[in-house]
Amino acid sequence: MAGYNKLNDCCILIVCAWVCQVVYGTTAGATLFATAATPVLQTSQLNSLQKLPDTVAEFTVPTFERPAWYKKQVADEKKAQEAAQSNARKATQSATGRIVTYSLSTAGATSSDLSEFSSQVNQTLNDSRGWARMGIGFQEVASGGDFNLVLSEASQVPTFSSACSVEWSCRVGVSVIINDARWTGASAAWNASGGSLRDYRHMVVNHEVGHWLGHGHLNCTGVGQVAPVMQQQSIDLQGCTFNPWPLESELWSSQLGIQ
Amino acid sequence: MIKRTATGGEVMYRRVITSCKRHPWRALSVIGAVLLLILGGAYVWYSINTWGNLVSDAQSERKIIKSKLMNIHSQDQPFESIKTLAESVHTDTKHLCDVSPLVSWHQHSFNAAKVAHKECVTHQRKISAVGESLHDITYRIDRELAFDAHVASHQGRLNKIEASDYALHKKTWQEFIDQTQKLKVDSSLEAAKKAAILSSTFIVTSYDQLIAADKAEKRAEFDAAAADVQKGFSMLGEIQNLSVEGYAKLVDTAQNTASAL
């Protein structure tokens, strides 16, 4: 009985399939279905007839070459501004006293780019956030100068003084020694605190030059406080937040006689 | 020898012939009746044929138009195809439901004829609506092509002028405004035309200010006027939007009328 039912179902399916084939296989059937699937009038073809939007899009907005009188006015203004700034700088420098000069040298086999070292050191020293706030300027000279900034191979640092180590930068007399290993890779404590290499370079230059200016080491004044630049931030932040620039309280120099 | 006796029909025929020979007016009456019968039959056949075909012809015309519309997208020159189709729809459907005066009075007397005529007119209206919407599109595109050529030629002229020749730029834009105002456009393009005039007027005014600032050597005014000219150019973008919007409405109408077929 069950076998008969299956046979019966199968026959019905075959007949249905045949009827569908015959009905939908005819042209009329195909047209009927095509009509249902696609619109009578296809808009893409009609939309392609439009030309004006594309033509309007081709209008190019003019760029105005500034007239000669305009350029002259701008140049004159720039000159006047520069002159004013220069006068202001001169006035500030004359008010505080001096330009500090320094020379650059290397010790041992250093891996850093010396021209980059020279440029970044000068930027740091004359940065408006740094020691320049005391109204002094720093100028690199070919030789001699008030102090000598040395980029030293790590192993060469202790040769300046037994107080200096291969680990850190150091200052001995007029020699401000920057450890090449620290210049290229900062320190573990600094990197762990999330400080950038550029900020470390600011800090180490300010710190070692700070020694030459007459400063000793300072400690962190409290957890969460901004570290003084004379704190040994390369070794331990002591709970302070890292800081590459001298605090207001650090703006003095026994070396230069600035209170 | 067997003698064949006459059948009933033959007897009747002979009697009629004999009677007609005796009475000629009867002969005429018989001939007239036969002719009338033939003519009446022919008229009835013609009437049935006319009213019957009226609806089927309208239906087949709808199918033909529909099929042509579906094939437009495969044409090499769709604009020409639409134009031809719009014209043929107009000519073919103009007299679609007209019938001979011999039978036209039936629609006032016979319900079947009235229904057939009404059905034909329904088909005719749907086909005509498609024809009108296609005609609107072709007319619009014709107008738009003229507008487009006007804009393109203006662009070409502007490209040849030195950027620093503010006066010539201003003059060219003023000419653009004058010519645009004279341009004949259809209602779907009217808003775009107004936007073109508005934005180019703004450009002309800004060039006026630019020329004055240049002459007086006033930098702030010069910068402001230059920024305004650039703003005027960005306002030209409104032409695109309005042009597309106006055309989209025509296309929607055409699609709706086509779908109703």
Boltz contact constraints between the chains, C-beta under 6 A:
constraints:
  - contact:
      token1: [A, 40]
      token2: [B, 66]
      max_distance: 6.0
  - contact:
      token1: [A, 40]
      token2: [B, 69]
      max_distance: 6.0
  - contact:
      token1: [A, 40]
      token2: [B, 70]
      max_distance: 6.0
  - contact:
      token1: [A, 40]
      token2: [B, 258]
      max_distance: 6.0
  - contact:
      token1: [A, 40]
      token2: [B, 259]
      max_distance: 6.0
  - contact:
      token1: [A, 41]
      token2: [B, 69]
      max_distance: 6.0
  - contact:
      token1: [A, 41]
      token2: [B, 254]
      max_distance: 6.0
  - contact:
      token1: [A, 41]
      token2: [B, 255]
      max_distance: 6.0
  - contact:
      token1: [A, 41]
      token2: [B, 258]
      max_distance: 6.0
  - contact:
      token1: [A, 42]
      token2: [B, 73]
      max_distance: 6.0
  - contact:
      token1: [A, 43]
      token2: [B, 251]
      max_distance: 6.0
  - contact:
      token1: [A, 45]
      token2: [B, 73]
      max_distance: 6.0
  - contact:
      token1: [A, 45]
      token2: [B, 78]
      max_distance: 6.0
  - contact:
      token1: [A, 46]
      token2: [B, 251]
      max_distance: 6.0
  - contact:
      token1: [A, 49]
      token2: [B, 79]
      max_distance: 6.0
  - contact:
      token1: [A, 49]
      token2: [B, 141]
      max_distance: 6.0
  - contact:
      token1: [A, 50]
      token2: [B, 247]
      max_distance: 6.0
  - contact:
      token1: [A, 51]
      token2: [B, 148]
      max_distance: 6.0
  - contact:
      token1: [A, 52]
      token2: [B, 144]
      max_distance: 6.0
  - contact:
      token1: [A, 52]
      token2: [B, 147]
      max_distance: 6.0
  - contact:
      token1: [A, 52]
      token2: [B, 148]
      max_distance: 6.0
  - contact:
      token1: [A, 52]
      token2: [B, 243]
      max_distance: 6.0
  - contact:
      token1: [A, 53]
      token2: [B, 240]
      max_distance: 6.0
  - contact:
      token1: [A, 53]
      token2: [B, 243]
      max_distance: 6.0
  - contact:
      token1: [A, 53]
      token2: [B, 244]
      max_distance: 6.0
  - contact:
      token1: [A, 55]
      token2: [B, 148]
      max_distance: 6.0
  - contact:
      token1: [A, 55]
      token2: [B, 151]
      max_distance: 6.0
  - contact:
      token1: [A, 55]
      token2: [B, 152]
      max_distance: 6.0
  - contact:
      token1: [A, 56]
      token2: [B, 236]
      max_distance: 6.0
  - contact:
      token1: [A, 56]
      token2: [B, 239]
      max_distance: 6.0
  - contact:
      token1: [A, 56]
      token2: [B, 240]
      max_distance: 6.0
  - contact:
      token1: [A, 59]
      token2: [B, 233]
      max_distance: 6.0
  - contact:
      token1: [A, 59]
      token2: [B, 236]
      max_distance: 6.0
  - contact:
      token1: [A, 61]
      token2: [B, 230]
      max_distance: 6.0
  - contact:
      token1: [A, 61]
      token2: [B, 233]
      max_distance: 6.0
  - contact:
      token1: [A, 62]
      token2: [B, 163]
      max_distance: 6.0
  - contact:
      token1: [A, 64]
      token2: [B, 226]
      max_distance: 6.0
  - contact:
      token1: [A, 65]
      token2: [B, 163]
      max_distance: 6.0
  - contact:
      token1: [A, 65]
      token2: [B, 164]
      max_distance: 6.0
  - contact:
      token1: [A, 67]
      token2: [B, 214]
      max_distance: 6.0
  - contact:
      token1: [A, 69]
      token2: [B, 217]
      max_distance: 6.0
  - contact:
      token1: [A, 70]
      token2: [B, 219]
      max_distance: 6.0
  - contact:
      token1: [A, 73]
      token2: [B, 219]
      max_distance: 6.0
